[in-house]
């Protein structure tokens, strides 16, 4: 009886281990981005390409509301901020994009250029073996760092020297 209980326990634990192994590998498989993220990304890309940056920004932010670290949206927002001259904001977007870009295996279809940054973010519903957006984000980060280094920092207002107090005796002279 004890022997049967031990074998039942071993068998149950083995079945559980096999189940966990199968489900964990299935969950680790990359999946194409969902339609509610894909659609605003492609719309935003088309708007950005047409020079409608404000409308494009809204579309990319819609995509981010569904997928907070989507590197396609973050990369495009960085390009828009660079266009606006907001280089620190652009770098913040690219920093976020770099954090998770390697996990996104979606390929992209088109590349356009905005202020020297490559915005290869019109995604396809096709998965690759490695991240293509990670390379774009890395290149854009390097280009933006170079641009920031070459751009002079805004002038810091100087403090005027203190004014001399004029005593009543000096006023009349």
Buried (B, 14 or more C-beta within 10 A) or exposed (E): EEEEEEEEEEEEEEEEEEEEEEEEEEEEEEEBBEEEBBBBBBBBBBBBBEEBBEBBBBBBEBBBEBBEBBBBBBBBBBBBBBBBEBBEBBBBBBEBBBEBBBEBBBBBEBEBEBBEBBBBBBBBEEBBEEBBBBBBBBEBBEBBEEBBEEEEEEEEEEEEEEEEEEEEEEEEE
